[in-house]
Amino acid sequence: MPAPLIERLGLPTGTRAIILNADDYGMCHAANTAISGLLEAGHLDSATIMMPCPWAPEAAAFAAGRRDLDVGVHLVLTSEWTRYRWRPLSGIRSSSLVDVDGYFPHTVLEVEQLSSEGEVAAELAAQLEAALAAGIDVTHLDNHMGSVYGLENGRNFLPQVFELAARHELPFRLPRFAAGPGMDPALQSQVDQAAATADALGIVIPDRIWTHPFELSGEGTAAEETYEQVRDGFLDLLRGVPEGVTEIYLHPMDDGDELRAVVDYGAAKRGHELRLLADPAVAQVIAEENLVRVGWRDLRNVQRGEAPASAAPAAGTDR
């Protein structure tokens, strides 16, 4: 096992570091306007782009023009919505990767049950190559809906991801510790095995990956969770961040007609997350808690044997 990631980043022992990441960049225009704006304003540390989605070219063009910002690839094997779908980039329409309509399947279980390991490897490589060809300085890899982790029936596609991450010297979203919001501590033994493989291949992984619920409590009812309740829950989450590097991933989007036509649920929550990340109360708690914001580029630099891009940023400040 390598030295603690905090030490490898050149930060003092005991540092509580966070990465604020936006998933689903490129999924739709509402995602792009929200995430690009948050990145430019310094309210996010990174984002990950879904290259198979119809609006990926817009996000990719922005990322290619702002190579100083941390943008990774959100590796996709599912297409979960009813009215808005996307297909593989590898070009094989009658493959194990698609449903009867030629789109990625709706669920992770279908991916685990039906997908060929070789076709998964080819598709994930095609998605990364598309991002690189678009001019993106890819900082890391993660995965849409957790479809490579084997969370449904135990069949995972981590070897295919690890090969890609090792070959391109990219860190990957895999927690070292399966504890915290959005995680199941019962998975720790599987996490240990996966982390040991990543370590052996020299792939840098964060200590934790946290999130909060994708939907509002009581969504669509009179008891629907308010923005203030979402904000307060997120502030509590920040206060609970322990020592080490914790990625906190969200899905900020502009909640309007387009988003509500795209998604089957969760539009209001995604709109709240856009508001949340720019809320001064969030910056205030980050400062009060002496949380240090780092980026995936820092982790990539560690993996590549380079100096971290921001070895000791001021606590609570935008990067």
C-alpha positions in Angstrom: 0.0 0.0 0.0 1.4 3.4 -0.9 1.9 6.3 1.6 -1.3 8.2 2.5 -2.5 10.3 -0.4 -2.4 13.5 1.7 1.3 13.0 2.2 1.9 12.2 -1.5 0.1 15.5 -2.2 2.6 17.4 0.0 -0.1 18.3 2.6 0.3 18.1 6.3 -0.8 15.0 8.2 -4.3 15.5 9.4 -5.4 17.6 6.4 -9.1 17.2 5.5 -9.0 17.7 1.7 -12.0 17.7 -0.6 -12.6 17.6 -4.4 -15.9 19.1 -5.5 -16.8 17.3 -8.7 -19.7 17.6 -11.1 -20.8 14.4 -12.9 -22.8 14.2 -16.1 -21.1 17.1 -17.9 -22.2 16.9 -21.6 -25.4 15.0 -20.8 -27.6 18.0 -21.9 -27.4 21.7 -22.5 -28.7 22.3 -19.0 -25.8 20.4 -17.5 -23.3 22.3 -19.7 -24.4 25.8 -18.8 -24.5 25.0 -15.1 -21.2 23.1 -14.9 -19.2 25.4 -17.2 -20.3 28.4 -15.2 -19.4 26.8 -11.9 -16.0 25.7 -13.1 -15.2 29.2 -14.4 -16.3 30.8 -11.1 -14.2 28.4 -9.1 -17.1 26.8 -7.3 -16.1 23.3 -8.6 -12.8 21.6 -8.6 -13.5 19.3 -11.5 -16.2 17.8 -13.8 -16.5 14.6 -15.8 -17.9 14.5 -19.3 -20.2 11.8 -20.8 -18.7 11.6 -24.3 -21.6 9.4 -25.9 -24.2 12.1 -25.1 -25.7 14.4 -27.7 -24.5 17.5 -25.9 -21.0 16.3 -25.3 -19.5 18.3 -28.2 -20.5 21.6 -26.5 -18.9 20.5 -23.2 -15.8 19.2 -24.9 -15.3 22.4 -26.8 -15.4 24.4 -23.6 -13.0 22.0 -21.9 -10.6 22.0 -24.8 -10.5 25.8 -24.6 -9.9 25.8 -20.8 -7.2 23.1 -20.3 -6.4 24.8 -17.0 -9.6 23.4 -15.6 -9.9 19.8 -14.4 -12.1 17.7 -16.7 -12.2 13.9 -16.6 -14.2 11.3 -18.5 -17.4 9.9 -17.0 -17.2 6.4 -18.5 -20.7 5.4 -19.7 -22.3 2.0 -20.1 -26.0 2.9 -19.2 -28.6 5.2 -20.6 -31.2 5.6 -17.9 -33.8 8.0 -19.0 -37.1 7.2 -20.8 -37.3 10.0 -23.4 -33.6 10.9 -23.9 -31.0 8.2 -24.6 -27.5 7.7 -26.0 -25.6 5.0 -27.9 -22.0 3.5 -27.7 -19.2 5.3 -29.5 -17.4 2.1 -30.5 -19.8 1.8 -33.5 -21.1 -1.8 -32.9 -24.8 -1.5 -33.0 -25.7 -5.2 -32.5 -23.5 -5.7 -29.5 -23.7 -6.8 -25.9 -23.7 -3.2 -24.9 -27.1 -2.2 -26.3 -30.8 -3.0 -25.8 -33.3 -3.8 -28.6 -33.5 -0.1 -29.6 -29.7 0.2 -30.0 -29.1 2.3 -26.9 -27.1 1.5 -23.8 -29.4 -0.3 -21.4 -31.4 1.5 -18.7 -30.0 -0.4 -15.7 -26.6 -1.4 -14.2 -27.9 -4.9 -13.7 -28.4 -5.3 -17.5 -24.8 -4.2 -18.0 -23.5 -6.7 -15.5 -25.6 -9.5 -16.9 -25.1 -9.0 -20.6 -22.0 -7.0 -21.5 -19.0 -8.6 -23.1 -15.7 -7.8 -21.4 -14.0 -7.2 -24.7 -16.7 -4.9 -25.9 -16.7 -3.0 -22.7 -13.0 -2.5 -23.0 -13.3 -1.2 -26.6 -16.2 1.1 -25.7 -14.4 2.7 -22.7 -11.3 3.2 -24.7 -13.3 4.8 -27.5 -14.8 7.3 -25.0 -11.5 8.3 -23.6 -10.0 8.6 -27.1 -12.9 10.8 -28.2 -12.2 13.1 -25.3 -8.4 13.3 -26.0 -9.1 13.8 -29.7 -11.4 16.7 -28.8 -8.5 18.4 -27.2 -9.4 17.8 -23.5 -6.5 17.5 -21.1 -8.2 14.6 -19.4 -7.4 14.6 -15.6 -9.1 11.5 -14.4 -11.7 8.7 -15.0 -14.9 7.9 -13.2 -18.0 6.0 -14.1 -21.7 6.8 -14.7 -24.1 5.0 -12.3 -21.3 2.8 -10.9 -21.8 0.3 -13.7 -18.2 -1.0 -13.6 -18.1 -1.8 -9.9 -20.2 -5.0 -9.8 -22.7 -3.5 -7.3 -25.7 -5.5 -8.6 -24.7 -9.1 -9.1 -20.9 -8.9 -8.4 -19.7 -8.9 -12.0 -17.4 -5.9 -12.4 -15.4 -4.4 -15.2 -12.7 -2.9 -13.1 -9.9 -4.8 -15.0 -11.0 -3.0 -18.2 -11.0 0.4 -16.4 -7.7 -0.3 -14.6 -5.9 -1.1 -17.9 -7.1 2.1 -19.4 -6.2 4.2 -16.3 -2.7 2.6 -16.1 -2.0 3.0 -19.8 -2.9 6.7 -19.8 -1.6 7.4 -16.3 -4.9 8.6 -15.0 -6.4 8.4 -11.5 -9.7 6.7 -11.1 -12.8 7.2 -8.8 -12.5 4.2 -6.5 -12.7 4.7 -2.7 -10.1 3.3 -0.4 -12.7 3.4 2.4 -16.3 2.3 1.9 -17.8 4.6 4.6 -19.7 7.8 4.6 -22.7 9.3 2.7 -23.7 7.3 -0.3 -21.5 4.3 0.6 -22.1 0.9 2.0 -19.5 -0.2 4.7 -20.4 -3.8 3.9 -18.5 -3.4 0.7 -15.1 -2.8 2.4 -13.7 -6.2 1.7 -14.4 -5.8 -2.1 -13.0 -2.3 -1.9 -9.8 -3.6 -0.3 -9.3 -6.0 -3.1 -9.9 -3.4 -5.8 -7.7 -0.8 -4.1 -4.9 -3.3 -3.8 -5.1 -3.9 -7.6 -5.1 -0.2 -8.3 -2.1 0.3 -6.0 -0.2 -2.5 -7.7 -0.8 -0.8 -11.1 0.2 2.6 -9.8 -3.3 4.1 -10.2 -4.0 6.8 -7.7 -7.4 6.6 -6.0 -9.1 9.0 -3.4 -9.6 7.9 0.2 -13.4 8.4 -0.1 -16.2 9.2 -2.5 -19.2 10.9 -1.0 -22.5 12.2 -2.3 -26.0 13.0 -1.1 -29.4 11.6 -2.3 -30.1 12.1 -6.1 -33.7 13.0 -5.4 -35.5 15.3 -3.0 -37.1 13.7 0.0 -40.9 13.8 -0.7 -40.4 14.9 -4.3 -43.6 15.9 -5.9 -45.6 16.1 -2.7 -46.5 18.8 -0.2 -43.6 17.6 2.0 -41.0 18.0 -0.7 -37.6 18.9 0.7 -36.8 22.6 0.4 -33.6 24.2 -0.9 -32.7 25.2 2.7 -33.0 21.7 3.9 -30.8 20.4 1.0 -28.3 23.1 1.8 -28.2 22.4 5.5 -27.8 18.7 4.9 -24.8 19.4 2.6 -23.2 21.7 5.2 -23.5 18.9 7.7 -21.8 16.6 5.2 -18.9 19.0 4.8 -18.5 19.2 8.6 -18.2 15.4 8.7 -15.4 15.1 6.2 -12.5 13.2 7.9 -8.7 13.3 7.4 -7.6 12.4 3.9 -8.9 13.1 0.4 -12.7 12.9 -0.1 -14.3 13.5 -3.5 -17.8 14.9 -3.2 -19.7 14.4 -6.4 -22.9 16.3 -7.4 -25.0 16.8 -10.5 -25.7 20.5 -10.9 -27.9 21.6 -13.8 -30.2 24.4 -14.8 -33.7 23.4 -13.8 -35.8 24.5 -16.8 -37.9 23.1 -19.6 -35.1 21.2 -21.3 -34.0 19.4 -18.1 -37.5 18.5 -17.2 -38.0 17.1 -20.7 -34.9 15.0 -20.4 -35.0 13.4 -16.9 -37.7 11.2 -15.4 -37.0 12.5 -11.9 -34.6 14.7 -9.9 -34.7 17.9 -11.9 -35.4 20.0 -8.9 -32.6 18.5 -6.9 -30.1 19.1 -9.8 -31.3 22.8 -9.8 -30.7 23.0 -6.1 -27.2 21.6 -6.5 -26.4 24.4 -9.0 -27.6 27.0 -6.4 -25.9 25.1 -3.6 -22.4 25.1 -5.0 -22.4 28.9 -5.5 -24.0 29.5 -2.1 -21.8 31.6 0.2 -22.8 29.4 3.1 -20.9 26.5 1.5 -17.7 28.5 1.1 -18.1 29.7 4.7 -18.3 26.2 6.1 -15.3 25.1 4.0 -13.3 27.9 5.6 -14.6 27.3 9.1 -13.8 23.6 8.9 -10.3 24.3 7.4 -11.1 22.0 4.5 -8.5 22.2 1.7 -9.8 22.0 -1.8 -7.6 20.0 -4.3 -8.3 18.8 -7.8 -7.9 15.6 -9.8 -5.0 17.2 -11.7 -3.2 17.0 -8.3 -3.8 13.3 -8.1 -2.8 12.8 -11.8 0.5 14.7 -11.1 1.1 12.3 -8.1 0.5 9.3 -10.4 2.8 10.7 -13.0 5.5 11.6 -10.5 5.1 15.3 -11.0 4.7 18.0 -8.4 1.0 18.5 -7.4 -0.6 21.5 -9.1 -1.6 23.0 -5.8 0.4 21.4 -3.1 -0.9 23.6 -0.3 -3.9 25.8 -1.3 -5.4 28.0 1.3 -8.2 26.4 3.3 -11.6 27.2 2.0 -10.5 29.2 -1.0 -11.6 28.6 -4.6 -8.9 26.9 -6.6 
